[in-house]
């Protein structure tokens, strides 16, 4: 029997039971649809963030502390990078500058009489103390004004989200009063506005000079020094990035304060922007695969649905099978007919699932404001899975159909 | 004239122009105790012959029919259809033989309800891998021959009982079979429709088709050349019909 013929006949019996066929494929549609939705959302999120860096090679290297736990990798905020470490890194060949991020606790801030109370961790605002070099980083873009002067306690750079907080009513030269939690409040003049939006939800932020930062730790050498949880290092040129990264890593693996201060389960990592993107991609991929895997369970349910319906269908069509055998159908013809039918159900379900998934994913992405991503690989996998599910769930029913005894089948009333 | 003697049947086996030959066919079912559905049956269906099989229920009529139809195989003895030993064939080859050499006509019509009349007629061609427009033409010719030239695209539920049986007859003819097997072809039809169908059988017979028909109605059986009477799996009598009833006339049920 020609394949095209079995498609024609199987299609006829599928459309002959429209409601049943629809309900049968619904399981596959939902399963594959859900997988595709997660892949579209994950892809869009990833693109949104990575899009910021794309095409731009960066000379930045960040030094972070990661923690291995049962729940995967996390970033620790321990203040282990001392001023001594900073100086040592500054002397490494090829390093242009080193800038720390020291977080300050500001409970309230006022600008032109409008006071805003912080709502972040510990009900504080995100104010970071750093040095003006920080604004030379590739990821930072001064959109107005210029960095504050080194050592100037009464100057600050605010980010664009801060400007948004005041409905755009902030410009260079304005004064902002910072109400620190544990020291007298300070009025600073805005010298510049920076775009530091890397996509992943940067809060309104004020950058001030490192002089404001007073948190100190006891170093292993017995000194009392200021320490930070994060360092940003810039190499002099792109060619030097990899070497500088290796040297920084080498320094921290050697005799550094940070190595002595870090916890046992913590790791100090020097990351280039590329490393960071890669790591981020891995995390998003893992989440997407996890969610996709959960969605995949409904695929299994869907395939059981197809198998179930096909078995019922074989019983119901026993007489038809008998007729076909009487007019010359061989076992393989019958197997072919039933397999083609379940493959059609699986493949059509997969195709509709992909369309549904892309549609819902597109809506989700539009709401989130991310770019659309077409998970081509997953679409191909979905279609393959649909056909596979069809074969798998149709095999046993088809085998049963082929074994129908035409004499018995035709005797049935 | 009765020819029930085994010696005579043995002679028949030697006929060279016989389309179907049974020689010493034995078929036993074990339903608690052995039931001899066919017991040492030998017979032959010469080409162009019209044979009716009569007998009480359980006499082996259906088994005989299934044997000729390659749906069943003998426990002992041989059945040959068009020279091929049915029992020696593989399952797939038997199916092929069924599709090419045999045409079935059932009491229940047994059409596929979702296919049109034309598609039902050409279904056996599908399994013989005949493709293309020739199929549609073939269906058209055959349906016209059974008087349904204007019902090509009707599905069985849209047709009357007699019309369905005509579609089934057209289907039985589609691959130009060596033997047409009819199992109570008028059993589900009223007398008038039944006699119309028998008229069609008479035409097929006149055109040279070999027909084997199972029936329990005497007046239906009389359309054949001869009537085989089966009792308890054995041929009790082979009766030669000298005068066929008029096909057009009304028959008392």
Interface residues (C-beta under 8 A of the other chain):
Chain A: X1 X2 X5 X9 X12 X13 X16 X319 X320 X322 X323 X324 X325 X326 X327 X328 X329 X330 X331 X332 X333 X406 X407 X410 X413
Chain B: X66 X69 X71 X72 X91 X92 X95 X96 X98 X99 X100 X104 X106 X108 X110 X111 X112 X114 X115 X123 X124 X126 X127 X128 X129 X131 X171 X175
